[in-house]
Amino acid sequence: MNYGVKMKIITLNIKDGFPPSDVAVANLEIEIDALSGTETKVIKVVHGYGSHGVGGEIKKLAHSRLMQLKKQNKILDFIPGEKFGEIEKHSDFIINNFPELIIDTDLKNYNSGITLVFLK
């Protein structure tokens, strides 16, 4: 990652190279730690959704770990792609802080292969 560039939103593909799920999620957590306190406030995590569209191991493990990180107050929140229809409850926060997400095609398509992670 190039952290010299100030960006509010980055995309992180944790399935790139088809790593084992524990390695992919460890890489996600490393990036979350590295980006905490920087200008980046949203990570659009590409984790895939399994070869049959029913939820792959990387996705399941990533969501489980993100729930733990939220409970530990290390991230603000996360929204799985298949829950983007529920984004209305986050709409004021998103409109005020990340208006570029409103036109994101993944948000419009309920992409279950991605998750938005909101950093502190």
C-alpha positions as CSV (number, residue, x, y, z in Angstrom):
1,M,0.0,0.0,0.0
2,N,1.1,3.6,-0.7
3,Y,0.3,5.4,2.5
4,G,1.9,8.6,1.3
5,V,-1.2,9.4,-0.7
6,K,-4.0,10.9,1.3
7,M,-7.2,9.0,0.6
8,K,-10.4,8.7,2.6
9,I,-11.3,5.4,0.9
10,I,-9.1,2.6,-0.3
11,T,-9.8,-0.8,-1.9
12,L,-8.1,-3.9,-0.4
13,N,-8.3,-7.2,-2.2
14,I,-7.6,-9.8,0.4
15,K,-8.5,-12.7,-1.9
16,D,-5.8,-11.8,-4.4
17,G,-3.5,-14.7,-5.0
18,F,-6.1,-17.1,-3.3
19,P,-4.4,-17.1,0.2
20,P,-5.7,-19.4,2.9
21,S,-8.6,-17.6,4.8
22,D,-6.5,-17.1,8.0
23,V,-3.7,-15.4,6.0
24,A,-6.2,-13.2,4.1
25,V,-7.9,-12.1,7.4
26,A,-4.5,-11.5,9.1
27,N,-3.5,-9.3,6.1
28,L,-6.8,-7.4,6.6
29,E,-6.1,-6.8,10.2
30,I,-2.5,-5.7,9.4
31,E,-4.0,-3.1,7.0
32,I,-6.6,-1.9,9.6
33,D,-3.8,-1.4,12.1
34,A,-1.6,0.4,9.6
35,L,-4.4,2.7,8.5
36,S,-5.9,3.5,11.9
37,G,-5.3,7.2,12.6
38,T,-4.5,8.1,9.0
39,E,-6.5,10.0,6.4
40,T,-8.1,6.7,5.2
41,K,-11.4,6.2,6.9
42,V,-13.0,3.5,4.8
43,I,-11.6,0.2,3.5
44,K,-13.5,-1.4,0.7
45,V,-12.5,-5.0,1.3
46,V,-12.7,-7.5,-1.6
47,H,-13.0,-10.9,-0.1
48,G,-15.2,-12.8,-2.7
49,Y,-18.2,-14.8,-1.9
50,G,-17.3,-18.4,-2.6
51,S,-17.2,-20.3,-5.8
52,H,-20.9,-21.2,-5.5
53,G,-22.1,-17.7,-4.3
54,V,-23.0,-19.0,-0.8
55,G,-20.2,-17.4,1.2
56,G,-16.6,-18.4,1.1
57,E,-14.3,-19.1,4.0
58,I,-12.4,-15.8,3.6
59,K,-15.7,-13.8,3.8
60,K,-17.0,-15.8,6.8
61,L,-13.7,-15.4,8.7
62,A,-13.3,-11.7,7.8
63,H,-16.9,-10.9,9.0
64,S,-16.2,-12.8,12.2
65,R,-13.0,-10.9,12.9
66,L,-14.5,-7.6,12.0
67,M,-17.3,-8.2,14.5
68,Q,-14.6,-8.8,17.1
69,L,-12.7,-5.7,16.1
70,K,-15.9,-3.6,16.4
71,K,-16.6,-5.0,19.9
72,Q,-13.0,-4.2,20.8
73,N,-13.6,-0.6,19.6
74,K,-10.8,-0.9,17.0
75,I,-13.1,-0.1,14.1
76,L,-16.2,2.0,14.0
77,D,-18.4,-0.4,12.0
78,F,-18.6,-2.5,8.9
79,I,-21.3,-3.2,6.3
80,P,-21.3,-6.5,4.3
81,G,-22.1,-6.0,0.6
82,E,-25.2,-8.0,0.8
83,K,-26.5,-5.6,3.5
84,F,-26.0,-2.5,1.4
85,G,-29.8,-2.2,1.2
86,E,-29.7,-1.4,4.9
87,I,-27.3,1.4,4.3
88,E,-30.1,3.9,5.0
89,K,-29.4,3.7,8.7
90,H,-25.9,4.9,7.9
91,S,-26.9,7.3,5.2
92,D,-26.3,10.6,7.1
93,F,-22.9,9.4,8.2
94,I,-22.0,8.3,4.6
95,I,-23.4,11.4,2.9
96,N,-21.6,13.8,5.3
97,N,-18.3,11.9,5.4
98,F,-18.0,9.8,2.2
99,P,-20.3,11.1,-0.5
100,E,-18.3,9.3,-3.2
101,L,-19.7,6.0,-1.8
102,I,-23.2,7.0,-2.9
103,I,-22.3,6.5,-6.5
104,D,-20.2,3.4,-5.9
105,T,-21.5,0.6,-8.2
106,D,-20.9,-2.1,-5.6
107,L,-23.3,-0.3,-3.2
108,K,-25.9,-0.2,-5.9
109,N,-25.5,-3.8,-6.8
110,Y,-25.5,-5.3,-3.3
111,N,-22.1,-7.0,-4.0
112,S,-21.7,-9.8,-1.5
113,G,-18.1,-10.2,-2.4
114,I,-17.1,-6.9,-0.7
115,T,-17.4,-5.3,2.8
116,L,-17.0,-1.7,3.8
117,V,-14.9,-1.2,6.9
118,F,-15.2,2.2,8.7
119,L,-12.0,3.1,10.6
120,K,-11.6,5.3,13.6
